[in-house]
Amino acid sequence: MPYSRFSGSLTSPKVDVVIDMGNPFLNLTVDGFLKIGAVAATRAAAEDTYHILQKGKGNISTRDFEKMLKKMCKEGAYWGTVAGLYVGTEYGVERIRGKRDWKNAMVGGAVTGAIVSAANNNKKDRVAMDAITGAAVATAAEFINYLT
């Protein structure tokens, strides 16, 4: 009896932006900023497009477009900055410690969480909680990355 076989693999697309700032720290930070900033801007555009279509208009007014563009820029800059801060901190910790492991991600996440929280004028307790959350999320992401 004839049989057929199917095999394949699914991989995520890899996008590399090559910007040489003359320093590996700056290269990684700018790369993180651009990649995550682009994702955040795309998410904002998709969300606003959905809301515009839900209104049932079928077309986009100039006001809606300007509002969407402003939100895309704001979200892209915010999350790009957070990503650049995290990547730069993690790289700096790696260079100081001389090791590449989950502890770098933990410190990077903690520092990023604390700085972002402090920049939003949160109180000491909230800054500490955000630092712990940032460390936990970054460490979990690093462990998941080891599994794949």
N, C-alpha and C positions, 0 to 999 in steps of 0.2 A: 504494500500500500504506500503510495507516495506521501511524502510529508514535506512541509516547508518549515523553514526556520527564519526567524527574524531576530536580529540583534542590533543593538545601537546603544548610544549613550547620549545623555542629556547633560550639557554643561552650560553654565551661565556665561553670557558674553563677557569678555574681559576688555575693558576700555582702559587704555593707558594714555595719559596725557604727559607728554614729555616737555617739561619746561625746565631748563637748566638755569638755576639761580646762582650757581657757583658754589653751593653749599648743600650737602645732603639733608640737613635739618630743614632748610628753607624749601628744598625740592619736595620733601614729604609733606610739609605743612601746606604748601600751595596746592599740591596734588589732592590732599584730603579736602581742602576748602572747595576746590573746583568740582570734584566728584560729588560730594554730598550736597553742596550748594545747588548743583544741577538737578539732583534727585528731588530736593525740597521744592525747587521752583516748578519742576514738572508735576509734582504732587499738588501744589497749589493751583496750577493751571487746570489739572484734571478735576479737582474739587469744584472750582469756580465754574468750569464748563458744565459740569453736572447740575449745579444749582441754577445756572442760566437756562438750561434745557428743561429743568423741572418747572420753571415759571411758565413754560408753554409758549414763549414768544417765538421761538424758532430762529430768531436773529439776535445779534449782539449789538447793543447800542455803544456809542462812543464812551459813555459814562461807565458802562459795565466793563468794557475793554480796558479802560484806564485803571479802574479799580482792580481788575484781575492782574494787570501788569505790575501795579504797585505792590500787591500782595505777593506776587512771584518774586519780585526783587527783595522784598523784606524777608520772606521766608528763606530764600536762597542765601542771602547774606547772613542771617542769623544762624542757620544750621551749618552753613559752610564755616563760619567762625568757630562754632562749637567743635566741628570735626577737625579743623586745623589746630585748634588748641589741644585737643585730645591726642592727635597724631604727633604733634610736636613734643608734647610732654612725655608721651610714651617713648619716643625716640631718644629724648634727652636722658630719661631714666636708664634706658638701655645702654647709652654711651657711658654714663657715670658708673653703672654697676658692672658693665662688661659682660653681661649675660642677656640672653633673649628668652624670657619665660613669662609665665602668667603674672608674675609680680609686677612687671612693668605695666601691664594693662591695668592692674589693680590701682597702682599709684596714679597712672594717667587718668583713669576714670574718677578717682577721688579728687584730684586736683581740678579737673575739668568741672565736675559737679559743684565743687565749692566755689570756684570762680564765677561760674554762670549764675549760681544762686546769689552770691554776694553782689554781682552786677545788677541783679533784679531787686536790690535793697531788701533782702530777706533778713530776718533776725538770726542770731547765732544758732539757735536750735534748728531752724530750718536749713541753714547752711550746712550744719553737721549732718543732718538727715540726707540732704542732697549729695553730699560727698560720699556717704555710705552707699546710697543708691547708685551713684555713678561708678563706684568701685565694684559693686556687686554685678551690675550690668556688663561692665567691661570685662570682668573676670569670667563671667558666664559665657560671653561671646568668644573669649579666647579659648575656653575649654571646648566649646562647640566647634570652633575652628580646628582644634586638634583632632576631633573625632572624624572630620571629613577629609 
